Amino acid sequence: MVGGPRRLRGDTRTGPRRAGGTALAASAGRGAGGGVTTLRPGPSATPRAAAHLVRLLLATGPAALGWGAAAPVAVAARRDRDAVALIRGAERLTAGALAERVRERAAELAVQHSPGTRLGVELDGGIPGLVELLAAVVAGCDVVPLGPRLAPEERAAHADPVVGAPRRGPGRVRTLSSGTTGVPRPGAGRLGIRRLLQLADLDRRIAPPDGALLVLAPPDHGHGLSAVLAGLAHGRPVVLGSGLPLEEQRALLAETPATVTGVPAQLARLDAPGAWRGVRLVVSGSSRLDAGLAERMRAEGARVLDAYGTTEAGTVALDGRPLAGCRIRLAADGAIVLRSPGARGWRHPGDRGELVEGRLRVLGRTDGRLDHGGELVDPARTAAVLRAIPGVRRVRVEAEPHELLGHVLTAELHVDPSAGLDADRIRSLAEPRLDAAHRPRRLTLR
């Protein structure tokens, strides 16, 4: 790095000199090792986030504050009880009806479980699962969303209630994250004033315009659940599109929602000439957005926002610029280190990137894991499961590039001829321990 370490600030009005519209100043890089480039929010980010947070709290009202993460439901009902809040296929639920369902189910759960109990909630993309999740939060339970992408053994590990230390107030959503272990585990769900400012800054910068919000990411995914809650908080009809057949998703897009949000692989599946005309905002996240896809969306009139973060830290940057309270450091080798109010200490997400005109651009991974449609895939995990099957002598798992998903896995196995193993038998033995992303697309037996 020429000229020593640098600190980059998102606000261009301060600093001793300018380069690419961004103020530069010397930085010792304390906390994550010296000699790094640090990207911070501009000095106006926190005051603006604080002002926006006050507006959100005033709009929420004192009753809804006790609902925690489910507060957007109460906000939507307070704004207009008769407005459509959720849409899934032919089912439509008004804001008032949604609030009543959540309230009634929360009362039942409060009788069944003590506050602080951790509950696994099955989500298939539909409205009933969302109601169950939101009601559990209101009842004071910590909720682990369980989606269809999990392996059966992973889902079973979180299905039974776990009694925690009693406490007052609403519960937390503890989205599963593989972190650095490759094994899904519940996040901490930390929430404080700095975390609220981070969320308020995100809401301020990503507020959906008037009109329907099509959510393609699944609600058990942090991206999908955040989008649903944001839509409810802003009074937008939320169309739940995750898990639907491709033709149904294309039909939903053809109805020209004002906002579309999903992971890049989901957006790429819908890409076609004219597909984005009339869409005013597209929000992508969870993996790297292809520049060509983003340009095609913009060419048809859509504003495109690219969110970056992790399950543990939440969204830390939007279009390469950090949110309030967040910092991103770039080591000399391009490794990304980040800090967020949503998680303790500095985090190493395993990504590498570069700075382009003062903005972070993610280039890929540093830890051997791969992107599969917004999911992190560890080939070593797949190899270990296959290797544990009796009769398998050697295993080689490789990743192949995939136009939409980024990567898919393939496996070559050397098996004992007397073991009676074929590809179908191996799949049946491995699938209970592997989620969909870790299952090889192709098995070759030797």
Secondary structure, DSSP 8 states (H G I E B T S, - for coil): -TTS--EEES-TT-SSEEETTEEEE----TTS-SS-EEEE--TTHHHHHHHHHHHHHHHH-HHHHTTGGGHHHHHHHHH-TTSEEEEETTEEEEHHHHHHHHHHHHHHHHHHS-TT-EEEEE--SSHHHHHHHHHHHHTT-EEEEE-TTS-HHHHHHTTS-B-----SS---B--EE-TTTTS-EE------HHHHHHHHHHHHHH---SS-EEE-S-TTSHHHHHHHHHHHHTT--EEE-TT--HHHHHHHHHT--SEEEE-HHHHHHH--TTTTTT--EEEE-SS---HHHHHHHHHTT-EEEEEEEETTTEEEEETTEE-TT-EEEE-TT-BEEEE-TTSSSEE--SEEEEEETTEEEEEEESSS-EEETTEEE-HHHHHHHHHTSTTEEEEEEEEEEETTTEEEEEEEEEE-GGG---HHHHHHHHGGGS-GGGS-SEEEE-
